[in-house]
Amino acid sequence: MTEVNPAFVLQAIQNVSFENRPVPKLRDEHDVRVHIEQTGICGSDVHYWQRGRIGDFILTSPIVLGHESSGTVVEVGSKVKNVKVGDRVAIEPGVPCRRCEYCRSGAYNLCADTIFAATPPWDGTLQKYYIVASDFCYPLPDHMSAEDGALVEPVAVAVQICKIADLRAGQTVVVFGCGPIGALSQAVAKAHGAKKVVGVDISQSRATFAKSFGADDVFVPEWSSDPSVDPVDASRVMAERILNHFGLSDGADVVLECTGAEACIQAGVFATKKGGTYVQAGMGKENVIFPITTACIRALNVRGSIRYTTGCYPSAVDLIASGKISPRALITHRYKFKQSLEAFEQVKKGEENTLKVMIEGVK
């Protein structure tokens, strides 16, 4: 009987189905075929499912969903040297062109020709087998589980966020958002030696988790619902409350914005000290009111962070393997492959007690 490759496919906006596809073949002698064992659901997966686009990436044909995955290598190309059949690996889901100016400088997250899993038009990892370049597979030590391996991806995102911030030991850091990326960014900041890391979230349960996971302290703001209050002024007042509460009167050295919420973006700018660094990692509305005068007057370093660059994945593996970060603590829900739609529905609900949702691969 010919083996098939079960896959969870986004056919069109809000339309998913299971397909039995042919087992994929290696594209060249540097590729490997990985039997996917665990996949975490990212907000971007849900966004494509519900809206069919993120920025310039638009769904025009069916794609397999999923990109946070780990598995076991079952086939290698003739020129593969870094992994072998039987190796358990974390998969970096974006393979760039390797030839453009961005790739050659190490900023391959900006490569326009990246093949990124589950980003139109490319298939993702929610299938039994996935083909990927061997040098974008990272062997896992024996004590790391398949779930740990899949969670290397969001940890690598957090590593990149802190890398973009040029975060250094002894700095004070305020992170807006205590969801998976916010909490992981807090933990990475502490691992990098930050003196004080404060997490901010409107959810008490998420803030409580963040304090147990990586943050030194947390703040749960109560935003003004008075329609007569200017929203930007309210954000400024909230930033002042946060800073005063933690004795950061001059502002934080680094602010990492991991929500994409307009009020948090504004408060984040107001919370950054003169000459400090503000990093935008969260994505919400495409256009927001941004306190540009404050950013200019304070001479802030305003940076954007997307995906990961050279060294982020190995660093993420090391942080997990050493026990400095334990991302499995983020997992709140686990599903079988045939329950993939239920898993996506769970993430879509956006409940406070939902952090990381995992899908077990096809046996």
C-alpha positions, 0 to 999 in steps of 0.5 A, a space after each residue: 500500500 502506498 504511503 500517504 501524507 496527511 495534511 491540515 489544509 487551509 483551502 480558503 478563508 475560514 475553510 480548512 480540511 484534511 487531505 491525504 497528499 503524496 509523500 513529498 520528495 526532496 527538492 535537492 541534495 541538501 534537503 531532509 524529510 522530517 516526520 513532524 511530531 509536535 506543532 505549536 499554533 501561532 497567532 499568524 496561523 489563526 490570522 491566515 485562517 480567519 482573514 487570509 492575509 497578513 500585510 502583503 502575504 495574501 492567500 490565493 491558493 490552498 496551503 498547509 498550516 503550521 510552522 512551529 514544529 519539531 520532528 525526526 529526520 527520516 530521509 537526507 539528501 546526498 550532500 547533507 552533513 549536519 544531521 542524519 536519519 533518526 536525529 530529532 530536530 527543531 525546524 527553523 521554518 523560513 529558508 531564505 535565498 542566501 544570495 541577496 544583500 540581506 541574507 549575506 549580512 545575516 539579516 535573512 529575516 528581510 529576504 524577499 524570497 524566503 520560503 516560509 512555512 504556512 506563509 502564502 504560497 508555501 505549505 506549512 508543517 501540519 502534515 506528517 512529512 515536511 521537506 526543509 533545508 538541512 541547515 535549517 534543522 537543529 539537533 535536539 539533546 536527548 533531554 529535550 522533548 518534541 514539545 520543547 523542540 517545537 517551542 524553539 520557534 517562539 523562543 527564537 522570536 523572543 531572542 530576536 526581539 532582545 537582539 534587536 533591542 541590543 539588550 545588555 546586562 544591568 538594564 531595566 526592561 518593560 515588556 507590554 504583553 504577557 502572552 507567549 511572546 511577551 512572557 518569553 521575551 521577559 525570560 530571555 531578557 532575564 537570561 541576558 542579565 537584565 536588572 529588572 524586567 516588568 511585564 504589563 498585561 490587562 489579564 491578571 491570570 497572564 500577569 500572574 503566570 508571567 511573574 512565575 515564569 520570567 518577569 521580576 514583577 508585573 503590572 495590571 493596568 486599568 484603562 480609563 473608559 471615560 469617552 471624554 478622556 483623550 486616548 493618548 493622554 490616557 496612555 501617557 498617564 498609564 505609562 507614568 503609573 507603571 514607571 512610578 510604581 516600580 521606581 523607574 522615574 526616568 523611564 525604562 532602558 528598554 521597552 518591548 511591545 509584544 501586544 500590537 494594541 494601540 494603547 500599549 504602543 503609546 504607553 510603551 513610547 511614553 515609558 521609554 527613557 531618553 535615549 532608550 530603545 523601543 522595540 515593536 514586536 506585536 502586530 495589531 491594527 496596520 495603522 495607529 496613532 504613534 507619539 512621534 513627538 515624544 519619540 523624537 524629543 527623547 531621541 528614542 531608538 525605535 526598532 521593529 522586530 520580525 522573525 529571527 536572524 543568524 544565531 537566534 535558533 541555536 541560542 534558543 536551543 541552548 536557552 532551553 537545553 540549559 534550563 534557563 528557559 522552560 517553554 513547556 510551562 506555556 502549554 495549556 492545551 494539547 490536541 491530536 492531529 485529527 483535532 487540529 480544527 478544535 485546536 485552532 478554535 481554542 486559540 481563536 477564542 482568545 481566552 485568558 487561560 489559553 497560552 500555548 496550544 500544541 498539536 501532536 503529529 501523525 504517528 
